[in-house]
Amino acid sequence: MQGNNYHRIVAKFGTSLLTGGTEQLDLKVMSSLVAQVAQLRREGKEVVIVTSGAIAAGRQKLGISRKESKEKEQKGLPFKQVLAAVGQSYLMQTYEQLFSWYNLTVAQALLTKADLADRAGYLNARNTLLTLIEMGVIAIVNENDVVAIDEIETAKFGDNDNLSATVANLIDADLLVLLTNIDGLYTADPRKDAAARLIRRVEKIDAELERLVSGTTDDLGTGGMVTKLEAARLATSSGITMVIANGHRPDVLTNAAAGQIEGTLFLPQTSRLEAKKRWLLCGLACKGRVTIDKGALGALKDQNKSLLPAGITAVAGDFQRGDIVDIFDDSGRHVGSGIVNYSAADLVKIKGIHSDKIAEVLGYEYGDEAIHRNNMVVG
């Protein structure tokens, strides 16, 4: 399958791939992946890696089985965080040694949702990663599992599929490649159904595709096809092409970067978004939600208009003017995100009314729009 020649690539390496299906890092697999990244760098391409495997590496370093670690977790111990703390350095040491064969320098970047939850944090992370790229350093990104514990669950990405899509969004990537231990998205689980067929091309993520992947899991990693589909939705909505492919196939990453796709190709749903709208689409700093009626939905999606108070039917959350909120239609489907001109308390008072009545109801006004089109992205 031929396609574009991509320049800036985010490559996500899953736990099942990096361990070769075992309980420890597979150096043969990692060496192959590193060699492909090095080849892309020689071709003048830019690559950022999002890696899993820290917890598996921690088990390996401490000589603890998955069964033992689960037993400790069931006792209430933050054992995943312990394993991540031990494994993260071992994982990075392995990458550093492998990349040194090609005279390439690596840098570690540990992120949580909280790091990107405000505009300043988002821009700081973006600027750091872009500067590393400019300096020819291979940035290796992972979630900061040491601090992303259950007590602050809202700070977690929860899986590296969604983290990789966020990073691709963050750095304006052309291509996101999720490398795993199967060939791509199938019509059924190929490990259980001999009739399962590989889906080569996805032009739109619809309800049928969501139904197809629901309930799938991955025994070694935190993600399955469900999280990969979530990642695809974010990436393609941001104008980024995404591929799910088998990382064990020779030259799979270099081929994907050249537009020769081996796996499942997800086509971008829109043109590349400018930086502020890309940040909005991530939804990381969302402080609440508004529900809109069908008329407002049509105005937003079909006429590219602002959201007026008249189209709002419900308000949830405790947000202030200038915060980001999610926009839902009356069926509960997420349709976009934006920066509100009015607080939640104000919107509760003025929802459903015409804009010329705002000052009369509130005693002041910040404009006719609840969310201006320039501060909104509709997916």
C-alpha positions in Angstrom: 0.0 0.0 0.0 1.6 3.2 -1.2 1.1 6.6 0.4 2.9 9.8 1.5 6.5 10.1 2.5 6.3 11.2 6.1 8.9 13.5 7.8 8.0 13.8 11.5 7.0 10.4 13.0 5.9 9.3 16.5 6.6 5.6 17.0 5.0 3.8 19.9 6.5 0.5 21.0 4.1 -1.6 23.1 5.0 -3.9 26.0 4.0 -7.0 24.2 6.3 -6.1 21.3 9.3 -5.1 23.5 9.1 -8.2 25.6 8.5 -10.5 22.6 5.6 -12.0 24.5 7.8 -12.9 27.5 8.2 -11.3 30.9 11.5 -9.5 30.0 12.8 -7.1 27.4 13.7 -8.8 24.1 17.0 -7.2 23.0 16.7 -8.6 19.5 13.4 -6.9 19.0 14.6 -3.7 20.6 17.8 -3.7 18.4 15.7 -4.0 15.3 13.5 -1.1 16.3 16.5 1.1 17.2 18.2 0.3 13.9 15.0 1.4 12.0 14.9 4.7 13.9 18.6 5.2 13.2 17.9 4.6 9.5 15.1 7.2 9.5 17.5 9.7 11.1 20.0 9.0 8.4 17.3 9.8 5.8 16.8 13.2 7.5 13.5 12.2 9.2 12.5 13.2 12.7 11.4 10.5 15.2 10.0 10.6 18.7 9.6 7.3 20.5 6.8 6.6 23.0 7.8 3.5 24.8 6.1 1.0 27.1 7.9 -1.7 29.0 9.1 0.0 32.2 7.0 -2.2 34.5 8.1 -5.3 32.6 11.7 -4.1 32.9 11.2 -3.6 36.6 9.9 -7.1 37.1 12.9 -8.4 35.1 15.4 -6.4 37.1 13.9 -7.5 40.5 13.4 -11.1 39.4 9.6 -10.9 40.2 6.9 -12.6 38.1 3.7 -11.0 37.0 1.9 -13.3 39.4 3.9 -12.1 42.3 3.5 -8.5 41.5 -0.2 -8.9 41.2 -0.3 -10.5 44.6 1.5 -7.5 46.1 -0.8 -5.0 44.3 -3.8 -6.9 45.8 -2.4 -6.2 49.2 -2.7 -2.5 48.6 1.0 -1.9 47.8 1.8 0.6 45.0 3.8 -2.1 43.4 3.4 -1.0 39.8 4.9 2.3 40.7 7.9 0.5 42.4 8.4 -1.6 39.3 8.2 1.5 37.1 10.7 3.3 39.2 13.2 0.4 38.9 12.4 -0.4 35.3 12.5 3.0 33.9 16.2 3.5 34.4 16.9 0.0 33.1 14.7 0.6 30.0 16.5 3.9 29.3 19.9 2.4 29.8 19.0 -0.3 27.2 17.9 2.3 24.7 21.0 4.4 25.4 23.3 1.5 24.7 21.5 0.5 21.6 21.4 4.0 20.1 25.0 4.6 21.0 25.9 2.1 18.3 24.6 4.6 15.8 26.1 7.7 17.6 22.7 8.9 18.5 21.9 10.6 21.8 18.6 9.9 23.6 16.6 11.9 26.2 14.0 10.7 28.5 10.7 12.6 28.9 8.2 11.4 31.5 4.7 13.0 31.2 1.4 12.8 32.9 -1.9 14.5 32.0 -1.4 17.0 34.7 1.8 18.2 32.9 -0.3 19.2 29.9 -3.4 20.3 31.7 -2.7 24.0 31.4 -1.6 26.0 28.4 1.8 26.8 29.9 2.6 23.2 30.7 1.5 22.1 27.2 3.7 24.7 25.6 6.7 23.8 27.8 6.5 20.2 26.9 6.0 21.0 23.2 8.9 23.4 23.2 11.2 20.9 24.9 10.4 18.1 22.5 10.7 20.3 19.5 14.1 21.5 20.7 15.3 18.0 21.2 14.2 17.2 17.7 16.0 20.2 16.3 19.2 19.1 18.1 19.0 15.7 16.6 18.3 14.0 20.0 15.9 11.0 20.1 13.3 11.8 22.6 11.9 8.7 24.4 8.6 9.5 26.1 6.8 7.4 28.7 4.1 8.1 31.2 5.4 8.9 34.7 3.9 5.9 36.4 5.8 6.7 39.7 3.4 9.6 40.4 0.4 8.5 38.3 -1.1 6.4 41.1 -4.8 5.6 41.8 -5.2 8.5 44.2 -4.6 10.9 41.3 -6.2 8.8 38.6 -7.2 12.0 36.7 -3.5 12.7 36.1 -3.0 9.4 34.2 -3.2 8.9 30.4 -3.8 5.3 31.5 -2.1 3.7 28.4 0.7 4.6 26.0 -1.6 4.4 23.0 -3.4 7.6 24.1 -0.1 9.1 25.3 1.4 8.5 21.8 -1.5 10.2 20.1 -1.2 13.2 22.5 2.5 13.4 21.8 1.9 13.3 18.0 -0.6 16.1 18.5 1.8 18.0 20.7 4.7 18.1 18.2 2.7 18.4 14.9 3.6 14.9 13.7 2.8 13.7 10.2 2.5 10.1 11.1 1.8 8.0 14.3 2.8 4.4 14.1 1.6 2.0 16.9 3.8 -1.1 16.8 2.5 -4.1 18.5 2.6 -7.9 18.2 -0.2 -8.4 15.7 -0.5 -7.2 12.1 -3.2 -4.5 12.7 -6.9 -4.2 13.2 -8.9 -7.4 12.4 -12.6 -8.1 11.9 -12.2 -10.5 14.9 -9.5 -11.7 17.3 -7.1 -13.6 14.9 -5.8 -15.6 17.9 -9.3 -17.0 18.4 -11.0 -16.8 15.0 -9.3 -18.3 11.9 -11.7 -16.4 9.7 -10.5 -13.0 11.1 -9.6 -10.6 8.3 -7.1 -7.8 8.5 -8.6 -4.3 7.9 -6.1 -2.6 5.7 -7.7 0.9 5.6 -10.0 2.9 7.8 -11.4 6.0 6.3 -13.8 6.8 9.2 -14.1 5.6 12.8 -17.8 4.8 13.2 -20.1 2.9 15.6 -19.6 -0.4 13.7 -15.8 -0.2 14.1 -16.2 0.7 17.8 -18.4 -2.3 18.2 -15.9 -4.5 16.4 -13.0 -3.7 18.8 -15.0 -3.5 22.1 -13.9 -6.0 24.7 -10.5 -6.7 23.1 -7.5 -6.8 25.5 -3.8 -7.3 25.6 -2.4 -9.6 28.3 0.9 -7.9 28.7 0.1 -4.3 28.2 -2.4 -1.8 29.5 -3.9 -1.2 26.1 -5.8 -3.3 23.6 -7.5 -2.4 20.3 -10.0 -0.2 22.3 -7.2 2.2 23.4 -5.7 2.1 19.9 -9.0 3.1 18.4 -9.2 6.0 20.9 -5.7 7.0 19.9 -6.7 6.8 16.2 -9.7 9.1 16.9 -7.5 11.8 18.5 -4.7 11.5 15.9 -6.9 11.5 12.8 -9.1 14.3 14.2 -5.9 16.3 14.4 -5.0 15.7 10.8 -2.4 13.0 11.6 -2.2 9.7 9.7 -2.0 6.6 12.0 -0.9 3.1 11.4 -1.2 -0.1 13.6 1.4 -2.6 12.5 3.3 -5.7 13.6 6.7 -4.5 15.0 8.2 -7.9 14.4 8.0 -7.5 10.6 11.4 -6.4 9.1 11.6 -2.7 8.3 8.0 -2.1 9.2 8.7 1.4 10.7 11.0 2.6 7.8 8.5 1.2 5.3 5.6 3.1 7.1 7.6 6.3 7.0 8.0 5.9 3.3 4.3 5.4 2.8 4.5 1.6 2.4 1.9 0.6 5.0 2.0 -3.0 6.4 -1.0 -3.1 8.7 -4.0 -0.9 9.3 -4.0 2.6 7.9 -6.2 5.3 9.6 -6.7 8.3 7.3 -6.7 11.8 8.8 -10.2 13.3 9.1 -9.2 16.9 8.7 -6.4 19.2 7.7 -3.7 19.9 10.2 -5.0 22.1 13.1 -3.2 25.1 14.3 -1.6 24.7 17.7 -4.2 26.2 20.0 -7.0 24.1 18.5 -4.8 21.0 18.7 -4.5 21.7 22.4 -8.2 22.1 22.8 -8.9 18.8 21.0 -6.8 16.9 23.5 -9.3 17.8 26.2 -6.6 17.5 28.9 -7.6 20.7 30.6 -11.4 20.2 30.4 -13.2 21.7 33.4 -16.8 20.9 32.4 -19.3 20.3 29.7 -22.2 21.8 27.8 -24.9 19.9 26.0 -26.3 21.5 22.8 -29.5 21.0 20.8 -29.7 19.9 17.1 -29.9 23.4 15.8 -26.7 24.4 17.5 -25.0 21.2 16.4 -25.9 22.0 12.8 -24.6 25.5 13.1 -21.3 24.3 14.5 -20.6 21.4 12.2 -22.2 22.5 8.9 -22.0 26.3 9.1 -18.7 26.8 11.0 -20.5 29.1 13.5 -19.9 30.0 17.1 -21.9 28.4 19.9 -24.6 30.8 21.3 -26.3 30.4 24.7 -29.6 29.8 22.8 -28.3 26.4 21.7 -27.2 25.2 25.1 -29.6 22.8 26.9 -27.5 21.7 29.9 -24.4 22.7 31.8 -22.1 20.5 34.0 -19.0 21.3 36.0 -17.7 24.2 38.0 -15.8 26.1 35.3 -14.9 29.8 35.0 -14.7 32.2 32.1 -11.6 31.2 30.0 -11.7 27.5 30.9 -12.0 24.7 28.4 -15.2 22.7 28.3 -16.3 19.7 26.2 -19.3 20.0 23.9 -21.8 17.2 23.7 -24.9 16.7 21.5 -28.3 15.7 22.9 -27.4 12.0 22.4 -24.4 12.3 24.6 -21.8 12.2 21.8 -18.7 14.4 22.2 -18.6 16.8 19.3 -15.9 19.3 20.2 -14.2 21.4 22.8 -13.7 25.1 23.4 -12.8 28.1 25.6 -16.0 29.5 27.3 -16.8 33.2 27.5 -19.0 32.7 30.5 -18.7 30.7 33.8 -20.8 27.6 34.5 -23.0 29.7 36.9 -23.6 32.3 34.2 -24.3 29.7 31.5 -26.9 28.0 33.8 -28.7 31.4 33.9 -28.5 32.2 30.2 -28.7 28.8 28.5 -31.5 28.7 26.0 -32.0 32.4 25.7 -31.2 34.8 22.8 -27.9 36.7 23.0 -29.6 40.1 23.1 -31.0 39.1 26.6 -27.6 38.2 28.2 -27.0 41.6 29.7 -30.6 41.8 31.0 -30.3 38.4 32.8 -26.7 38.8 34.1 -26.3 42.5 34.4 -23.3 42.4 32.2 -22.1 40.6 29.1 -18.8 39.3 27.5 -20.2 39.0 24.0 -22.9 37.2 22.2 -21.1 33.8 22.0 -20.9 31.2 24.7 -17.9 29.9 22.8 -16.4 31.8 19.9 -15.6 29.8 16.7 -12.0 30.9 16.9 -11.7 29.3 20.3 -13.4 26.0 19.4 -12.6 22.8 17.6 -15.3 20.5 16.4 -14.4 16.9 15.7 
